[in-house]
Amino acid sequence: MSDWFAGVPTLGVLFKRFMINAAWASIVLFAMLVLQLPAEYAAVVYFGVLVVNGVMAFVFLRQRANA
């Protein structure tokens, strides 16, 4: 997991990781829809992806500021 957050070399790699996270979240949300789980669980997954992507963006910007 630490490799996922650390060492983002370019903006393109960051965008790719954003899209991979969004794809996994879409798959999980679709599975939750099929299983008819409560909407609160879906909200946790959705906002969790936003938080993870935000942390990655923050780490990327910090790396660029320190370089």
Backbone hydrogen bonds in HBPLUS format (Angstrom, degrees):
<---DONOR---> <-ACCEPTOR-->    atom                        ^
c    i                          cat <-CA-CA->   ^        H-A-AA   ^      H-
h    n   atom  resd res      DA  || num        DHA   H-A  angle D-A-AA Bond
n    s   type  num  typ     dist DA aas  dist angle  dist       angle   num
A0004-TRP N   A0001-MET O   3.01 MM   3  5.20 131.2  2.26 100.0 113.2     1
A0006-ALA N   A0002-SER O   2.94 MM   4  5.95 151.6  2.02 149.4 157.8     2
A0014-LEU N   A0010-THR O   3.17 MM   4  6.49 157.3  2.23 143.8 150.1     3
A0015-PHE N   A0011-LEU O   2.92 MM   4  6.19 158.6  1.97 148.2 153.6     4
A0016-LYS N   A0012-GLY O   2.93 MM   4  6.15 154.8  2.00 143.7 150.9     5
A0017-ARG N   A0013-VAL O   2.94 MM   4  6.21 157.4  1.99 150.0 155.4     6
A0018-PHE N   A0014-LEU O   2.93 MM   4  6.24 151.1  2.02 147.2 155.8     7
A0019-MET N   A0015-PHE O   2.96 MM   4  6.26 158.9  2.01 151.1 156.0     8
A0020-ILE N   A0016-LYS O   2.91 MM   4  6.20 150.5  2.00 147.7 156.3     9
A0021-ASN N   A0017-ARG O   2.98 MM   4  6.14 164.3  2.01 149.0 152.8    10
A0022-ALA N   A0018-PHE O   2.94 MM   4  6.20 155.7  2.00 147.0 154.3    11
A0023-ALA N   A0019-MET O   2.88 MM   4  6.04 150.7  1.96 142.8 150.8    12
A0024-TRP N   A0020-ILE O   2.99 MM   4  6.25 164.8  2.01 154.1 157.2    13
A0025-ALA N   A0021-ASN O   2.97 MM   4  6.16 159.2  2.01 147.0 153.3    14
A0026-SER N   A0022-ALA O   2.92 MM   4  6.10 151.1  2.00 143.6 151.4    15
A0027-ILE N   A0023-ALA O   3.02 MM   4  6.31 156.9  2.07 150.5 156.1    16
A0028-VAL N   A0024-TRP O   2.92 MM   4  6.19 164.5  1.95 153.1 157.4    17
A0029-LEU N   A0025-ALA O   2.79 MM   4  5.95 160.9  1.82 150.2 156.0    18
A0030-PHE N   A0026-SER O   2.90 MM   4  6.05 154.4  1.96 145.0 151.8    19
A0031-ALA N   A0027-ILE O   2.96 MM   4  6.23 158.1  2.01 148.4 154.4    20
A0032-MET N   A0028-VAL O   2.86 MM   4  6.13 151.7  1.94 147.5 155.9    21
A0033-LEU N   A0029-LEU O   2.90 MM   4  6.14 143.2  2.04 140.7 150.9    22
A0034-VAL N   A0030-PHE O   2.95 MM   4  6.27 157.9  2.00 151.3 156.3    23
A0035-LEU N   A0031-ALA O   2.93 MM   4  6.13 156.3  1.98 146.8 153.5    24
A0036-GLN N   A0032-MET O   2.91 MM   4  5.85 107.9  2.44 129.6 145.9    25
A0037-LEU N   A0032-MET O   3.04 MM   5  5.40 166.9  2.06 151.4 155.6    26
A0036-GLN N   A0033-LEU O   3.12 MM   3  4.89 148.4  2.23  94.9 104.5    27
A0041-TYR N   A0038-PRO O   3.16 MM   3  5.76 137.0  2.36 112.3 121.0    28
A0043-ALA N   A0039-ALA O   2.93 MM   4  6.24 151.2  2.01 149.1 157.2    29
A0044-VAL N   A0040-GLU O   3.06 MM   4  6.33 149.2  2.15 142.3 150.0    30
A0045-VAL N   A0041-TYR O   3.07 MM   4  6.41 158.7  2.11 150.1 155.1    31
A0046-TYR N   A0042-ALA O   2.91 MM   4  6.11 169.1  1.92 153.6 156.6    32
A0047-PHE N   A0043-ALA O   2.91 MM   4  6.00 174.9  1.91 152.8 154.5    33
A0048-GLY N   A0044-VAL O   2.82 MM   4  5.69 139.9  1.98 136.8 148.8    34
A0049-VAL N   A0045-VAL O   3.06 MM   4  6.29 151.5  2.14 148.7 153.9    35
A0050-LEU N   A0046-TYR O   3.25 MM   4  6.63 154.8  2.32 142.2 149.0    36
A0051-VAL N   A0047-PHE O   2.95 MM   4  6.18 153.5  2.02 145.2 151.9    37
A0052-VAL N   A0048-GLY O   2.91 MM   4  6.15 166.0  1.93 152.2 155.8    38
A0053-ASN N   A0049-VAL O   2.91 MM   4  6.02 168.8  1.92 153.0 156.4    39
A0054-GLY N   A0050-LEU O   2.92 MM   4  6.00 147.9  2.03 138.7 148.2    40
A0055-VAL N   A0051-VAL O   2.88 MM   4  6.16 153.7  1.95 151.9 158.6    41
A0056-MET N   A0052-VAL O   3.00 MM   4  6.29 160.9  2.03 151.1 156.1    42
A0057-ALA N   A0053-ASN O   2.97 MM   4  6.16 157.2  2.02 145.5 151.7    43
A0058-PHE N   A0054-GLY O   2.89 MM   4  6.10 157.1  1.95 146.9 153.5    44
A0059-VAL N   A0055-VAL O   2.90 MM   4  6.14 164.7  1.93 154.6 158.0    45
A0060-PHE N   A0056-MET O   2.91 MM   4  6.09 158.6  1.95 146.8 153.2    46
A0061-LEU N   A0057-ALA O   2.89 MM   4  6.12 162.0  1.92 151.2 155.7    47
A0062-ARG N   A0058-PHE O   2.89 MM   4  6.12 153.6  1.96 148.8 156.5    48
A0063-GLN N   A0059-VAL O   2.92 MM   4  6.14 152.9  1.99 147.7 154.9    49
A0064-ARG N   A0060-PHE O   3.01 MM   4  6.31 155.1  2.08 147.8 154.5    50
A0065-ALA N   A0061-LEU O   2.93 MM   4  6.13 147.8  2.04 143.4 152.3    51
A0066-ASN N   A0062-ARG O   3.02 MM   4  6.17 147.6  2.12 144.1 151.9    52
A0067-ALA N   A0063-GLN O   3.07 MM   4  6.11 126.1  2.37 138.9 151.9    53
